[in-house]
Amino acid sequence: MIIALAFVGLLLVGVQWLPVIVTGCLFLFGIGGGYFQPANISTIMQSGSTSNQGTIGSLQRMIQNIAIANGTAIGSTLINLTAPNLPR
């Protein structure tokens, strides 16, 4: 629920918004992810046998790192594409 509220707030971000408001929305998004991630990882780790725990953990972490890298790449591309329209 926290992630959804923060996501809606970030979707509504306008050029005239103060950086503090955007930072607050990102902070809420991070808190929501922090609540979700441990339960998610625990469920993933319990889905396999103990002999496969290393493989399951490695695969989960690899997918998470790929998602982080893709999010950074997409975000920086969008910022780069809109850079001429940003206020100075």
N, C-alpha and C positions, 0 to 999 in steps of 0.2 A: 504494500500500500504506500509506503514511504517513497519507494522508487517511482511509482506511478505519479504521485503528486509532484515530485521533483522533475520528472520527465515532462509533464505537462507544463510546468513552469519554464523549463528550458526551451520547449517548443514555442513559447510565447515571447521569448527574448527579443527585444527590439534594440535598435541602435541607441535610443535615448535612455536605456536602462543603466542604472549605476552598476559599476563592477562589483560592489558589495552584494547586490541582489543576485547577480549571476553566480558569484562565489558561494552564496548561501544555498542556492539551488544545487550546485555541484556538491556541496558538503552534505546536503540531505540525500542526494543520490548515492554518495559514498557510504553513508550510514546504512541506507537500505540494503546496499550490496553487502556490507559487512554483516548484517543480520542474516542474509540469505545464504551466503557462501559456506559457512561451516556446516549447516544442515545439509546443503546440497552435496558437499564433499563427503560427509559421513554416509549419506545414502548411497553414493556411488561406490565408496569403499566397501560397504557391507553387501553390495550386490554380487560380489565375486568371492571365490574361496580364498583362504589365507595364503595358499601357494601362489596366487596371482596378484597379491596386493601390490607388489612392486610394479608390475606391468600396468595395473589399473591406475595407480598413482602417477606413474610417468606419463601415461596417455592423457589423463585429466590435466596435468600441468602443461603438457605440450599444447593441448587445445586452448587452454587459458592464455598461454603466451602468444599463440597465433592470433587469438581474438584481441589481445591488448595491442599487438603490433598493427593489426588491420585497423583498429579503431584510431590509433595515432596517425596512421597514414591517411585514412579517409578524412579525419578532422583537419589535419594540416593541409590537405589538398583543398578542402572547402574554404579554409581561411585564405589560402593562396589565391583561389579563384575569385573571392570576394574582396580581396585587399584593396582594389581601386575604389570600392564603395564604402570603405571604412572611414569614419570621421577622424580628423587629425587634430 
